[in-house]
């Protein structure tokens, strides 16, 4: 194909794509006009039916709870895969004896006082915000996923402040593994419990409370959001922790090599 | 100005900013700088979702786009980077 032929090929294909694109655009509903039947139907009945004012959470953890179980296990599998790929085999040692790696083993400068104070001050508020988001899915647009990530961020702030030893002590692998399993398994177990009570999978069988939007309202929605928060926080601490270990392992290997 | 007109202007402004931000992300070549630009772009996307009245997606985008993804990318770069 000569460059000239190629150019013609491109022009024809681009013109065809542009025509189809514009044709599709012309058929779109007006901006902000949702033509589907489900949105209005759910908005009409969701609060009366679930006592949850966090409508998005109600959809996520009840109407399409089965989808959310799948998404939860995607994260669970990703974290598990990460630990398998990045595990340190018994006879494995990271070796890098190049002069560059030796130069890397110089003393790492201590974290500055400003960073230490700032990050340590943020640990408490960050943990509270994460916890609050994970436990208030039934009342507002928060949810276990967002809360879990922010909760995990509190751990990384401890690391960022230079408190490596405290950071390691805060995340014993056994505890993190267990809490991740409890979060993921708990979600699935709530669904199976409903089946055992001869109800549909993930049916909201807990008392819904009396006041819409109260903390104690919405039955399984609040419980599932909390479990998702635990799972997501553990998964992120696990994933980032593995990566941090890898980076620290490298630095440690470099330091051993120089001495 | 009616509240609707203000909202329209806000939405168009944020859309233009997001398009510009995406271009900057694609045009950035240095890896570490790219992660920082990407984090700022995640922030911009969060504002976009907020302006279009999706507070729950805003929260997800804030946590994933502005915190989790840059953190994972930075650590990965630190791991694979050739010592200089």
Interface residues (C-beta under 8 A of the other chain):
Chain A: X56 X57 X96 X98 X100 X101 X103 X104 X133 X141 X142 X143 X145 X146 X149 X150 X152 X153 X156 X236 X239 X240 X243 X244 X246 X247 X250 X254
Chain B: X55 X56 X58 X59 X60 X62 X63 X64 X67 X68 X71 X72 X75 X76 X78 X79 X82 X83 X84
